[in-house]
Each structure stands twice: as structure tokens, then as C-alpha cells.
């Protein structure tokens, strides 16, 4: 059984099944053209060998890891120009993984952990991007003019030991990013944005429930000193939009995004959530929480604790208990509070302010110890005074 050390490149087409569904003939023709005119010549120029093709994928062997990375970068950059006049939903974009390892040679084919790791790295890469193992990074970092992003150790599927992964981001000239805002730098602690949850109840009147629950989750998460949490106003800018979490991560400067849905049926409620790593698009955690409306606070607590457990395991238990402390025991008061919250965000006019204030005051009447309702009511009074909708004498006790 022959063995040798080699640089292995694994590549495939992002969204290949979707592209084939749009137009099989066009996709196959375009892919073959790219392989013939761009990919094969570049591989040959860098002394590489195509081991095999698998429909939308390629497995390539190089004797030099520098040649392997150079070839991958040149192909990815050249694909940007080739896609310039192609509609977004017809573009062929590759993702690439590069590893250096010992391989088994069997005729024209190759096997071994070195090959398997390359394939797993490719799955972590973004469209037009490249992921490499630490051994590749250490070999090329001082020899190639590239910027690497450290993704840390990752437990890859069916690979016994964690692999330290580095990412070569898609080139700054990437067409998908031309109209996007410049990427924000990640803070020095775990960062998360909670996107508006989808209302699955089939009744738009129930939007206030989904939005209110998201706001409560944001508030609970913001209590953790170990987390950097994006404010509601920023994350709710994506409401009603189909978004790419990687774009959200770049625009808001966060490593994680929580998205989900709320479904209310009679006196039952179901919350689903999924936590996504914006750097890779990988799902880190997903769960479903079911209960009666009487359990709504417990459900929110479960969502919050699960998120924190997934991204900040070092958070002290005392902070968890403080962050999950219930605001009120009265569900009717909480319902009025959520309706007031929705109304206060609906319009910046006197009528909306008045209706929101009425709902917050109703919540206070039902639970005189509901501190958050007092705070929201005070905010409404301050807005009303600032815009001249009420006079100072109206605020003074009789």
C-alpha cells in the first residue's frame, strides 16, 4: 500500500442542486466551460492533478502546498470576473478546502484522513471562500500575501481529533458584497444578534407576541457580561426580509445569529430557535419549546439558557439566574405589556403613543409590581412631553 505526503484540495459548487433545478443544461454547460477554460489550466500550471470529479465537486492533488493554495486563490478570484454579468441566481460559485496530509494511493485514486479533512474543510467554506487546516496555514502564511481569519478548533464530522481551521475570506471584490456595508470588526467577546421571529400563527394580529418575546430574549441576553448583544433597533431592521446570516454577521459585526418562529394556537405556544455561526453558516444549536401560555416565561428562560449554554459556557450561574428572573406572574398583564410594546414601535405619533400608554397602564393596574411596564409608560410620557402632546401640568399629581 503506497503512501505519500500531499496537499489535497476539495472543491464543490455552492447550491448545485438549486442551480440544476433552475436550468440543468445551462448549469452543466457553464460548469464544463469553467473547468475547461479556467480550472484545468490553473491546476496544470501549478503542477496539480485532478484525482476525480463528482458532478459538482473536484478532488485535486498537489505536491506543493503553496502551489495548492495559490491555485485555489487564483481560481476563486477569476470566478468573480466570470460571474460579473451573470444573474445572482445563475452564478456558479465554488467553496474550497485545503489540507496537507499523508494519503494512500490506490491506482489513480487517493484515500485517507488527509483527504477526509480537506472535504470537511470545504464544507465549512463560504461561497467564493477557502478554508485551510493549521498545517497549511503555517506553511504558507509567510510566503503568500493572504489574510487568514482564525476560526479556532472545529470538531469535524467523522474526524477523531479537532482540526484548527483558518479561513481565506472571499476577495473584497466579491460581487455579492459590492452593495453591502463594510464589514464591522467582531468584538472581543461572543457577539449575537437576535433576528425578529416569524409569526407562524396565521394571524398578523399575533405579531406582537413574536416581537415581544424576541425583545425579552434580547433583554435577557444583554444581562450577561460575557456577551455582546445587538440592540433591538438594529436587529429588527431585518424584519420581513429574506436574509443571509453571513451578510447579517458582516453588517452588524456579530459572530452568532439567533432566528426562529413563534406559533400560538388557543392556549398553547411553540417557540423554535436556531443558533447560527455567521462565519460559516453552520447551525450550532436548534431546539423547539412547547408549552401553555401559562408557561411562556419558562419557555423564554429555556431559550435564553440554551443560547448562553451554546456560546458562552463560562457564564456564571448567578448571572443566569439574574437574567432569567421573571418580570411578572400575571399573564394578562404581560399580554397588555406586549401589545403596548408593539403599539409603541408601530408609529411615532400621538395616537400610537396614547394607545401604548393606555396598554402599559393597564398592565400596571393588573400587576402594580411590574417594573418594566412602569419603565415603558415613563418612556411614553417622556416622548409625549418632548413632542408637545401633553403639558407638564397633566403629568403633575392632583
C-alpha positions, 0 to 999 in steps of 0.5 A: 500500500503506497503512501505519500505526503500531499496537499489535497484540495476539495472543491464543490459548487455552492447550491448545485442542486438549486442551480440544476433545478433552475436550468440543468443544461445551462448549469452543466454547460457553464460548469464544463466551460469553467473547468475547461477554460479556467480550472484545468489550466490553473491546476496544470500550471501549478503542477496539480492533478485532478484525482476525480470529479463528482458532478459538482465537486473536484478532488485535486492533488498537489505536491506543493502546498503553496502551489495548492493554495495559490491555485485555489486563490487564483481560481476563486478570484477569476470566478468573480470576473466570470460571474460579473454579468451573470444573474445572482441566481445563475452564478456558479460559485465554488467553496474550497478546502485545503489540507496537507496530509499523508494519503494512500494511493490506490491506482489513480485514486487517493484515500485517507484522513488527509483527504477526509479533512480537506472535504470537511474543510470545504464544507465549512467554506463560504461561497467564493471562500477557502478554508485551510487546516493549521498545517497549511496555514503555517506553511504558507502564511509567510510566503503568500500575501493572504489574510487568514481569519482564525476560526479556532478548533472545529470538531469535524464530522467523522474526524477523531481529533479537532482540526484548527481551521483558518479561513481565506475570506472571499476577495473584497471584490466579491460581487455579492458584497459590492452593495453591502456595508463594510464589514464591522470588526467582531468584538472581543467577546461572543457577539449575537444578534437576535433576528425578529421571529416569524409569526407562524400563527396565521394571524398578523394580529399575533405579531406582537407576541413574536416581537415581544418575546424576541425583545425579552430574549434580547433583554435577557441576553444583554444581562450577561457580561460575557456577551455582546448583544445587538440592540433591538433597533438594529436587529429588527431592521431585518424584519420581513426580509429574506436574509443571509446570516453571513451578510447579517454577521458582516453588517452588524459585526456579530459572530452568532445569529439567533432566528426562529418562529413563534406559533400560538394556537388557543392556549398553547405556544411553540417557540423554535430557535436556531443558533447560527455561526455567521462565519460559516453558516453552520447551525450550532444549536436548534431546539423547539419549546412547547408549552401553555401560555401559562408557561411562556416565561419558562419557555423564554428562560429555556431559550435564553439558557440554551443560547448562553449554554451554546456560546458562552459556557463560562457564564456564571450561574448567578448571572443566569439566574439574574437574567432569567428572573421573571418580570411578572406572574400575571399573564394578562398583564404581560399580554397588555405589556406586549401589545403596548410594546408593539403599539409603541414601535408601530408609529411615532405619533400621538395616537400610537403613543396614547394607545401604548400608554393606555396598554402599559397602564393597564398592565400596571393596574393588573400587576402594580409590581411590574417594573418594566411596564412602569419603565415603558409608560415613563418612556411614553410620557417622556416622548409625549412631553418632548413632542408637545402632546401633553403639558407638564401640568397633566403629568403633575399629581392632583 
